[in-house]
């Protein structure tokens, strides 16, 4: 008995199956002949020192770094930091770049997924004189999917996600920088106000000496040269006071520009704590610098840039290998001609398109070499940034140790020279010391008080530098969780990583 003869639809299905199988077989052959991508550049295994060489402040006792600004106990400082971050163009730029990176990551992830588009056509006419006038309508879906056989699309997605994480870290780094810049400027203003008080008292003392010396010279008890010296000293005191006031006013202007607060409102905010230097609380620093890697957003960004560069290198290698794209359609069609109508469903599976670059003048190879070079550059930058981060922490620790060691001696010197000046002033008023001795004691006391204020400002500035060098309490988990809190201040409603 002869086997049954297959119907026409069955034979058409078999032919389609044979063509699809043939295309897949050809793709497999091309894949087998293609050269696999070489190994990407090695990841940066940067080695950090085992311990800090500089002494740790307060013996390294831990405190909560992320709330460090609140530990100043200065509401004006917290308000200025919050306002500066709300109006910072640096933060606005970082936020824009982060949103761009987020959009790029979505696009890169979508490239590995099947793409579907809706298509509709309508037409009316006749193809030749023999056929009647006809109307045709079609509507359907077209799908296309690139098979990621060599991981090129996955590498592109990894690169985009790494750049998004890096952009988030850069946003946090900008927040830390703005907070440190605002605190540093605020510290300069408070130190300037304290120095202004010292200068104002000195100018008042010079004016008093001028009054007494002038009266004594007119009575014949003092030489005219003494009166001239007193007038010169008083004029110098007034000039110093004017210059110091101008310096404080300039710092006010700088804070206005940084925080976008109107000057009258800013002066009203700053008035209650005038001439009072902010006093920070102890800052926690581990003895193992590896902890620095989890707190520095700029290091996190550099590490993510390296990961993105490595992914780019993998993607350029995959671009040199065959690409396989599967397409298909599904739709509904209707036609009417000569009074008759036809309706039905149409679909196609395929074609399977396999493309293999053969001759491109070395363009793909050049792009691959360039991607590898960029990855090597990113690795070198990451290692250099790590060394720089450790250096910044070490320098801040050295500065803290130095200012702590000098603080007691500077305070003793200021107190001693001030007491000597008061004693010389009393002796001069009693006629037992000359005006020259008084002016010499005055200059020495003023210099000692200024040095003590400079040392106090320098120590607080070192704390701020250490806060910034330690990453401001930021951690990668904070970025992934979407925190928008101001470093050490109240959360900002408008902030979002």
VOMARVO-844033 format. One line per field, with one value per residue (C-alpha): x, y, z. Coordinates in Angstrom, 1 decimal, m for minus. Layout:
<lumses>
u: c(X, ...)
v: c(Y, ...)
w: c(Z, ...)
</lumses>
This chain:
<lumses>
u: c(0.0, 1.5, 2.0, m0.6, 0.3, 0.8, m1.5, m0.3, m0.4, 1.6, 4.2, 4.4, 4.9, 7.7, 9.4, 9.2, 10.6, 13.4, 14.3, 14.3, 16.4, 18.8, 19.2, 19.9, 22.4, 24.2, 24.2, 25.8, 28.4, 29.3, 29.4, 31.8, 34.1, 34.1, 36.9, 35.8, 36.5, 39.7, 39.8, 38.9, 41.4, 41.8, 39.7, 41.5, 42.6, 43.9, 45.8, 45.1, 47.6, 46.9, 46.5, 46.5, 50.0, 48.7, 47.3, 43.6, 41.7, 40.2, 41.8, 39.5, 36.5, 33.4, 30.6, 27.9, 29.6, 26.4, 24.9, 28.1, 26.8, 24.1, 26.7, 27.9, 24.7, 24.5, 21.1, 22.3, 24.9, 22.4, 20.1, 22.8, 23.9, 20.3, 19.7, 23.1, 22.2, 18.7, 20.2, 23.5, 24.1, 26.7, 24.0, 21.6, 24.1, 24.8, 21.1, 20.7, 23.5, 22.0, 18.7, 20.4, 22.3, 19.0, 17.4, 20.4, 20.3, 16.6, 17.4, 20.3, 18.1, 15.4, 17.9, 18.1, 14.3, 12.1, 10.8, 7.2, 5.6, 2.0, 1.6, m1.5, m1.9, m4.9, m5.0, m7.5, m6.9, m6.3, m3.0, m3.9, m6.7, m8.0, m8.6, m11.5, m11.1, m10.1, m9.8, m7.3, m6.9, m4.2, m3.3, m0.9, 2.2, 5.8, 8.3, 12.1, 14.5, 18.3, 19.7, 22.5, 24.7, 28.0, 26.8, 27.2, 23.8, 24.3, 27.6, 26.0, 23.3, 26.0, 27.9, 24.8, 23.9, 27.5, 27.4, 24.0, 25.5, 28.5, 26.2, 24.4, 27.7, 28.7, 25.5, 26.2, 29.8, 28.5, 26.2, 29.2, 31.3, 28.6, 28.1, 31.8, 32.2, 29.3, 30.6, 34.1, 32.8, 30.6, 33.7, 35.6, 32.8, 32.6, 36.4, 36.3, 33.7, 35.7, 38.8, 36.6, 35.8, 39.5, 40.3, 37.5, 38.7, 42.2, 41.1, 39.1, 42.2, 44.3, 41.8, 41.9, 45.7, 45.5, 43.2, 45.3, 48.6, 47.2, 46.1, 49.4, 51.3, 49.3, 50.0, 53.7, 54.1, 54.7, 56.8, 55.2, 56.7, 54.6, 51.4, 52.4, 53.0, 49.6, 47.8, 49.6, 48.7, 45.0, 44.9, 46.4, 43.8, 40.9, 42.4, 42.7, 39.1, 37.8, 39.8, 38.5, 34.9, 35.3, 36.6, 33.5, 31.2, 32.8, 32.2, 28.6, 28.3, 29.9, 27.4, 24.5, 25.7, 26.2, 22.9, 20.6, 19.3, 18.7, 21.4, 19.1, 17.5, 21.0, 22.3, 19.3, 20.0, 23.6, 23.2, 22.5, 25.7, 28.1, 31.8, 31.1, 33.1, 31.3, 32.6, 32.5, 32.0, 34.5, 34.6, 34.7, 37.6, 38.4, 41.9, 41.5, 41.4, 39.3, 36.4, 37.1, 36.1, 32.5, 32.3, 33.8, 31.2, 34.0, 35.8, 32.5, 32.1, 35.6, 35.1, 31.8, 33.5, 36.0, 33.3, 31.6, 34.8, 35.3, 31.8, 32.4, 35.4, 33.3, 30.7, 33.1, 34.5, 31.0, 30.4, 33.1, 31.1, 28.0, 24.6, 21.4, 18.1, 14.7, 11.6, 8.0, 4.6, 1.0, m1.9, m5.4, m6.2, m9.3, m9.8, m12.8, m12.9, m15.6, m18.3, m16.6, m14.8, m12.0, m11.0, m8.4, m5.4, m1.8, 1.4, 5.0, 7.9, 11.2, 13.3, 16.2, 18.9, 22.6, 25.2, 29.0, 31.3, 34.0, 35.7, 35.3, 38.7, 39.6, 36.9, 35.6, 39.1, 40.0, 36.9, 37.8, 41.4, 40.1, 37.7, 40.5, 42.7, 39.8, 39.5, 43.2, 42.9, 39.9, 41.9, 44.8, 42.5, 40.8, 44.1, 45.3, 42.0, 42.4, 45.9, 44.7, 41.8, 44.1, 46.4, 43.6, 42.6, 46.2, 46.8, 43.6, 44.6, 48.1, 46.6, 44.2, 47.1, 49.2, 46.5, 45.7, 49.4, 49.6, 46.3, 47.4, 50.6, 48.8, 46.2, 48.8, 50.7, 47.6, 46.7, 50.2, 50.7, 47.3, 48.2, 51.5, 49.8, 47.3, 50.1, 52.2, 49.1, 48.6, 52.3, 52.2, 49.2, 51.1, 54.1, 56.3, 56.4, 56.8, 54.3, 56.8, 56.7, 52.9, 52.7, 55.1, 53.1, 49.9, 51.3, 52.5, 49.2, 47.2, 49.4, 49.0, 45.2, 45.1, 47.3, 45.0, 41.9, 43.7, 44.6, 41.1, 39.8, 42.5, 41.5, 37.8, 38.8, 40.8, 37.7, 35.7, 38.5, 38.4, 34.6, 35.0, 37.9, 36.0, 33.0, 30.6, 29.0, 27.8, 27.7, 26.7, 23.6, 22.4, 22.4, 20.6, 18.0, 17.3, 18.1, 17.9, 19.0, 21.4, 24.7, 24.3, 21.2, 17.4, 16.2, 15.5, 12.1, 13.3, 16.4, 16.3, 19.3)
v: c(0.0, 3.3, 6.0, 8.9, 11.9, 15.1, 17.9, 21.2, 23.1, 20.3, 20.5, 24.3, 23.9, 21.3, 23.7, 26.6, 24.3, 23.3, 26.9, 27.9, 24.9, 25.7, 29.3, 28.2, 25.7, 28.4, 30.6, 27.8, 27.3, 31.0, 30.9, 28.0, 29.8, 33.1, 34.1, 34.4, 37.6, 38.0, 38.5, 42.0, 44.0, 42.9, 44.6, 47.0, 45.1, 48.3, 47.6, 50.0, 50.4, 48.2, 51.0, 54.8, 56.2, 59.5, 59.6, 59.2, 62.0, 61.1, 57.7, 56.7, 56.4, 56.0, 58.6, 58.8, 60.4, 60.7, 63.1, 65.0, 68.4, 68.1, 67.5, 71.1, 72.2, 75.2, 75.6, 78.4, 76.1, 73.4, 75.9, 77.3, 73.8, 72.9, 76.1, 75.7, 72.2, 73.2, 76.0, 74.5, 74.4, 71.7, 69.5, 70.4, 69.3, 66.1, 65.4, 65.9, 63.6, 61.0, 61.2, 60.9, 57.8, 56.3, 56.8, 55.3, 52.3, 51.7, 52.0, 49.5, 47.0, 47.3, 46.6, 43.0, 42.5, 41.7, 44.8, 45.0, 47.6, 48.1, 48.6, 49.5, 50.1, 51.1, 51.2, 51.6, 51.2, 48.6, 47.0, 46.7, 47.1, 43.5, 43.7, 45.5, 48.4, 47.0, 48.2, 46.6, 47.0, 45.4, 45.8, 43.8, 43.5, 43.3, 41.7, 41.7, 40.1, 40.0, 36.8, 37.9, 34.9, 36.5, 38.8, 42.1, 43.4, 42.2, 44.0, 47.2, 46.9, 46.3, 49.4, 51.6, 50.3, 50.9, 54.5, 55.0, 53.8, 56.1, 59.1, 58.4, 58.4, 61.6, 63.2, 62.2, 63.4, 66.8, 67.0, 66.2, 68.9, 71.5, 70.8, 71.0, 74.2, 75.9, 74.9, 76.1, 79.5, 79.7, 78.9, 81.7, 84.2, 83.2, 83.4, 86.8, 88.0, 86.9, 88.6, 91.7, 91.7, 91.5, 94.3, 96.5, 96.2, 96.9, 100.0, 101.2, 100.7, 102.7, 105.6, 105.6, 105.8, 108.6, 110.6, 110.2, 110.8, 113.9, 115.4, 114.6, 116.2, 119.4, 119.6, 119.3, 115.9, 114.0, 114.9, 115.8, 112.6, 110.5, 112.2, 111.6, 107.9, 107.7, 109.3, 106.9, 103.9, 105.0, 105.6, 102.1, 100.6, 102.2, 101.1, 97.5, 97.6, 98.9, 96.2, 93.5, 94.7, 94.7, 91.1, 89.9, 91.7, 90.0, 86.6, 87.5, 88.3, 84.9, 83.1, 85.0, 83.7, 80.2, 79.8, 82.1, 83.7, 87.5, 89.4, 91.0, 87.6, 86.0, 88.6, 88.1, 84.3, 84.8, 87.5, 85.3, 83.3, 86.1, 85.6, 82.1, 79.4, 76.1, 73.3, 69.9, 66.6, 63.7, 62.0, 58.3, 56.9, 53.2, 51.9, 50.0, 52.3, 49.7, 51.3, 54.4, 52.6, 52.3, 55.9, 57.8, 58.4, 59.7, 56.3, 54.5, 56.6, 55.8, 52.1, 52.1, 53.9, 51.2, 48.5, 50.4, 50.6, 46.9, 46.2, 48.5, 46.4, 43.2, 44.9, 46.0, 42.4, 41.0, 43.5, 41.6, 38.4, 37.3, 38.8, 36.8, 38.6, 36.8, 38.6, 37.8, 39.4, 38.8, 40.7, 40.9, 41.7, 42.6, 43.1, 44.0, 43.8, 43.2, 43.1, 40.4, 40.7, 38.6, 38.6, 36.6, 36.4, 36.5, 35.6, 35.0, 33.6, 34.7, 35.4, 34.6, 37.1, 36.2, 38.8, 38.5, 41.4, 40.5, 43.6, 47.0, 48.5, 47.6, 49.9, 47.3, 46.2, 49.9, 50.4, 47.3, 48.6, 52.0, 50.4, 48.4, 51.5, 53.4, 50.5, 50.7, 54.5, 54.0, 51.5, 53.8, 56.7, 54.5, 53.5, 57.1, 58.3, 55.6, 56.8, 60.4, 59.6, 57.9, 60.9, 63.4, 61.5, 61.2, 65.0, 65.9, 63.6, 65.2, 68.6, 67.6, 66.2, 69.3, 71.8, 69.7, 69.8, 73.6, 74.5, 74.5, 76.5, 79.0, 79.6, 80.0, 82.5, 84.5, 84.8, 85.6, 88.4, 89.8, 90.0, 91.6, 94.2, 95.0, 95.4, 97.6, 99.7, 100.2, 101.1, 103.5, 105.3, 105.6, 107.0, 104.0, 102.8, 104.6, 104.7, 102.7, 99.8, 100.0, 99.8, 96.9, 95.0, 95.8, 94.4, 91.3, 90.7, 91.3, 88.9, 86.2, 86.6, 86.5, 83.4, 81.7, 82.4, 81.2, 78.0, 77.4, 78.1, 75.8, 72.9, 73.2, 73.4, 70.2, 68.5, 69.7, 68.4, 65.0, 64.9, 65.5, 63.1, 60.3, 60.6, 62.5, 59.3, 58.2, 54.5, 52.6, 51.2, 54.8, 55.4, 52.1, 52.8, 56.2, 58.4, 62.1, 63.4, 66.3, 65.0, 65.7, 67.8, 67.4, 65.4, 67.4, 66.8, 67.7, 65.5, 62.1, 60.1)
w: c(0.0, m1.0, 1.6, 1.6, m0.4, 1.7, 1.1, m0.3, 3.1, 4.7, 1.9, 2.4, 6.2, 5.6, 3.2, 5.6, 8.4, 6.1, 5.2, 8.9, 9.8, 7.0, 8.1, 11.7, 10.5, 8.4, 11.5, 13.5, 10.9, 10.9, 14.7, 14.6, 12.1, 14.0, 16.3, 19.9, 21.7, 23.6, 27.3, 28.5, 30.5, 34.0, 36.7, 39.0, 42.1, 43.8, 47.0, 49.9, 52.8, 55.7, 58.2, 58.5, 59.0, 60.4, 64.0, 64.3, 66.0, 69.4, 69.1, 66.2, 68.5, 66.3, 65.9, 63.2, 60.2, 58.2, 60.8, 61.4, 60.4, 63.0, 65.7, 65.2, 67.0, 64.6, 63.0, 60.8, 59.3, 58.6, 56.9, 54.7, 53.6, 52.8, 50.8, 49.0, 47.9, 46.7, 44.5, 43.5, 39.7, 40.3, 41.8, 39.0, 36.4, 38.3, 38.5, 34.8, 34.0, 36.3, 34.5, 31.1, 32.3, 33.6, 30.2, 28.5, 30.8, 29.9, 26.2, 26.5, 28.3, 25.7, 22.9, 24.1, 24.2, 21.2, 19.5, 18.4, 16.2, 14.8, 11.1, 9.2, 5.4, 3.2, m0.6, m3.5, m7.2, m10.0, m10.9, m14.6, m17.1, m16.6, m12.9, m11.3, m8.9, m5.5, m1.9, 0.5, 4.2, 6.4, 10.1, 12.1, 14.3, 13.2, 15.6, 15.5, 18.0, 17.8, 19.4, 21.8, 21.0, 22.0, 24.8, 22.9, 23.9, 27.5, 27.6, 26.4, 29.1, 31.7, 30.6, 30.7, 34.2, 35.4, 34.1, 35.9, 39.2, 38.5, 37.8, 41.1, 42.9, 41.2, 42.4, 46.0, 45.6, 44.4, 47.5, 49.8, 48.0, 48.2, 51.9, 52.6, 50.5, 52.4, 55.8, 54.8, 53.8, 56.9, 59.0, 57.3, 58.1, 61.7, 62.1, 60.3, 62.8, 65.7, 64.3, 63.8, 67.5, 68.4, 65.9, 67.2, 70.8, 69.6, 67.8, 70.8, 73.0, 70.5, 70.5, 74.3, 74.3, 71.8, 74.0, 77.1, 75.2, 73.5, 76.8, 78.4, 75.4, 75.6, 79.3, 78.6, 80.2, 76.9, 74.0, 70.6, 69.1, 71.6, 70.5, 66.8, 67.5, 69.3, 66.4, 63.9, 66.0, 66.2, 62.5, 61.9, 64.2, 62.3, 59.0, 60.2, 61.5, 58.1, 56.2, 58.5, 58.1, 54.3, 54.4, 56.4, 54.0, 51.1, 52.8, 53.3, 49.5, 48.8, 51.0, 49.3, 45.9, 47.2, 49.1, 47.0, 50.2, 50.1, 51.9, 54.6, 55.3, 55.5, 57.8, 60.1, 60.1, 60.9, 63.6, 66.6, 66.3, 65.3, 66.0, 67.3, 65.5, 65.0, 67.0, 65.4, 67.1, 66.7, 63.3, 62.9, 60.7, 60.6, 60.9, 57.6, 54.5, 52.7, 54.5, 52.6, 49.4, 50.8, 51.8, 48.8, 46.1, 43.7, 44.1, 43.5, 40.3, 39.2, 39.8, 37.9, 35.0, 34.9, 34.8, 32.0, 30.0, 30.4, 29.2, 26.3, 25.4, 25.5, 23.3, 20.6, 20.5, 20.0, 17.2, 15.2, 15.3, 13.4, 14.2, 14.1, 13.9, 13.9, 12.5, 12.2, 11.5, 12.5, 11.1, 9.6, 6.0, 4.0, 0.3, m1.9, m5.6, m8.2, m5.5, m3.6, m0.2, 1.3, 4.9, 6.8, 9.1, 7.8, 9.6, 8.8, 10.9, 9.6, 7.9, 10.1, 9.1, 9.8, 9.0, 9.4, 8.8, 6.3, 5.0, 6.8, 6.4, 10.0, 11.5, 14.0, 15.0, 15.5, 17.7, 19.7, 20.2, 21.3, 23.8, 25.3, 25.6, 27.3, 29.8, 30.5, 31.0, 33.4, 35.4, 35.7, 36.8, 39.3, 40.9, 40.9, 42.5, 45.2, 46.0, 46.0, 48.4, 50.9, 50.6, 51.3, 54.4, 55.6, 55.1, 57.0, 59.9, 60.0, 60.0, 62.9, 64.9, 64.2, 65.3, 68.4, 69.4, 68.9, 70.5, 74.1, 73.5, 71.3, 74.0, 76.7, 74.4, 73.7, 77.4, 78.4, 75.8, 76.6, 80.3, 79.5, 77.3, 80.1, 82.6, 80.2, 79.6, 83.3, 83.7, 80.8, 82.3, 85.5, 83.8, 84.4, 80.7, 77.4, 74.6, 72.5, 75.0, 75.0, 71.2, 71.1, 73.7, 71.8, 68.5, 70.2, 71.9, 68.7, 66.8, 69.4, 69.5, 65.7, 65.6, 68.1, 66.0, 62.8, 64.6, 65.7, 62.2, 60.7, 63.0, 62.2, 58.5, 58.9, 60.3, 57.3, 55.0, 56.7, 56.4, 52.7, 52.3, 54.0, 51.6, 53.8, 55.2, 51.8, 51.0, 47.8, 49.6, 50.0, 46.3, 45.4, 48.1, 46.5, 49.5, 49.0, 52.4, 52.7, 54.2, 57.9, 57.4, 57.1, 54.1, 51.0, 49.4, 45.9, 46.0, 44.3, 43.0)
</lumses>
